[in-house]
Amino acid sequence: MANEEQANRAREEHGDFLREMGAHGITIDEIKRKGEKSFAVVALFQSEPAEVPDQLEIKRGKVTISVPLVARVVEKFRPQ
């Protein structure tokens, strides 16, 4: 499971990739997977994306860390 720092790093490193997929917003949030708490990158899409990976990988030295990725369909914010 990933901590907040790792999730932020994954968001920074993979932000361009997620925007290319059509994400209009990218944030992090605490989630629960398999009964364990973890931080995840949350990508916001206007419509259901074709294919989204379950996790993003970052490297810290020789160690590879998997950070959960959650895709949510949310209408894009429009100022009134």
Secondary structure, DSSP 4 states (H G I P E B T S, - for coil): ---HHHHHHHHHHHHHHHHHTT-SEEEEEEEEETTEEEEEEEEEESS--S---SEEEEEETTEEEEEEEEEEE-PPP---
